[in-house]
């Protein structure tokens, strides 16, 4: 009888552990995108702000595929001292971000605004990039210098 009770407790503990693991998995597209962004560029900026300033996930009305999602994300970037290196740094991190987020099957388009810290503590728009899944399939993410010429929309604002 004691052995049976021990066995039941072990089985129950294993089932509880499985349930906890299920709860850790992101459930919504927004949760998946948030996790992908954090995996790609970290959870905090160099200024210790949450990396995600704003995240919106909407149904994409411009496609025929049911369930397609349009993602808009505004990122708190890191302090960069020179404009020359700013664009390069942003492109490197944006490539990682796009690569991770497009692994989410239902995401059909991503619009990304990248903010950088200003001198008076405010954020300044540095880059705006929009890429559709169709375009993303043509980009080699290990070559982020391709993004400005291949993106559906690209503006470096600094």
C-alpha positions in Angstrom: 0.0 0.0 0.0 2.8 2.4 0.8 4.5 1.7 -2.5 1.2 2.4 -4.3 0.9 5.7 -2.5 4.5 6.7 -3.4 3.8 5.7 -7.1 0.6 7.8 -7.2 2.5 10.8 -5.7 5.3 10.5 -8.3 2.7 10.3 -11.2 0.8 13.3 -9.8 4.0 15.3 -9.5 5.0 14.5 -13.1 1.5 15.5 -14.4 1.7 18.8 -12.4 5.2 19.5 -14.0 3.7 18.8 -17.5 0.9 21.3 -16.8 3.4 24.0 -15.6 5.4 23.5 -18.8 2.2 23.9 -20.9 1.4 27.2 -19.1 4.9 28.5 -19.9 4.3 28.3 -23.6 3.0 31.5 -25.2 -0.7 31.1 -26.0 -1.6 34.2 -28.1 0.1 35.6 -31.2 1.0 38.6 -29.1 2.7 36.4 -26.5 4.6 34.6 -29.2 5.8 37.9 -30.8 6.8 39.3 -27.4 8.8 36.1 -26.7 10.4 36.2 -30.2 11.4 39.9 -29.7 13.0 39.2 -26.3 14.8 36.2 -27.8 16.2 38.3 -30.6 17.1 41.6 -28.9 16.8 41.0 -25.1 14.3 42.2 -22.6 15.9 45.5 -21.6 17.6 48.4 -23.5 21.0 49.9 -22.5 18.9 52.5 -20.6 17.2 49.6 -18.6 13.9 50.2 -20.2 11.6 47.4 -21.4 12.8 46.6 -24.9 9.2 46.7 -26.2 7.8 50.2 -26.0 4.5 49.2 -27.9 3.2 46.0 -29.4 0.1 45.6 -31.4 -1.1 42.5 -33.2 -4.1 42.9 -35.5 -5.9 40.8 -38.0 -4.4 41.5 -41.5 -7.4 42.5 -43.7 -5.1 42.8 -46.8 -4.5 39.1 -47.3 -6.7 36.2 -48.4 -5.3 33.9 -45.6 -7.6 33.7 -42.6 -5.8 34.2 -39.4 -3.0 36.3 -40.9 -1.6 38.9 -38.4 -0.1 42.3 -38.9 2.4 43.1 -36.2 3.4 46.6 -35.2 6.3 46.8 -32.7 8.0 49.9 -31.3 11.4 49.0 -29.8 13.4 50.9 -27.2 16.9 50.8 -28.7 20.3 51.2 -27.1 22.4 54.3 -26.8 24.5 54.7 -29.9 27.0 57.5 -30.1 27.4 58.0 -33.8 24.9 58.0 -36.6 27.1 55.9 -38.8 27.2 53.0 -36.4 23.5 53.6 -35.3 22.1 52.4 -38.6 24.4 49.4 -38.7 23.6 48.4 -35.1 19.8 48.8 -35.7 20.0 46.7 -38.9 21.9 43.9 -37.1 19.3 43.7 -34.3 16.3 44.3 -36.6 17.5 41.3 -38.7 17.5 39.1 -35.7 14.1 40.4 -34.7 12.5 39.9 -38.1 14.0 36.4 -38.4 12.5 35.4 -35.0 9.1 36.9 -35.5 8.6 35.5 -39.0 9.0 32.0 -37.5 5.5 32.6 -36.1 3.3 31.1 -38.8 0.4 33.5 -38.6 2.5 36.7 -38.9 2.2 38.0 -42.4 3.7 41.5 -42.0 5.8 43.4 -39.5 6.1 47.1 -39.1 9.0 48.1 -36.8 9.8 51.5 -35.3 13.1 51.7 -33.6 13.6 54.4 -31.0 17.0 55.5 -29.6 17.6 57.5 -26.4 17.8 61.3 -27.0 20.1 63.6 -25.1 17.3 64.9 -22.8 16.0 61.4 -21.8 13.3 61.3 -24.5 13.2 58.7 -27.3 13.9 59.7 -30.9 12.6 57.8 -33.9 15.6 56.3 -35.6 14.3 53.7 -38.1 11.0 52.6 -39.6 10.9 49.3 -41.4 8.0 47.3 -42.9 8.5 43.8 -44.3 5.9 41.3 -45.5 6.3 37.6 -45.3 6.7 37.4 -49.1 9.6 39.9 -48.9 11.1 38.2 -45.8 11.5 35.0 -47.7 13.9 36.8 -50.1 16.1 38.2 -47.3 19.2 36.5 -46.0 19.0 37.6 -42.3 22.7 37.0 -41.9 23.2 39.9 -44.3 21.3 42.8 -42.6 22.7 45.3 -45.1 20.1 43.9 -47.5 17.2 45.2 -45.5 17.2 48.9 -46.8 17.0 47.8 -50.4 14.7 44.8 -50.0 12.2 46.0 -47.3 8.8 47.0 -48.4 9.3 50.2 -46.6 12.6 51.5 -45.0 13.4 54.9 -43.5 16.5 55.7 -41.5 15.4 58.9 -39.7 18.5 60.0 -37.7 
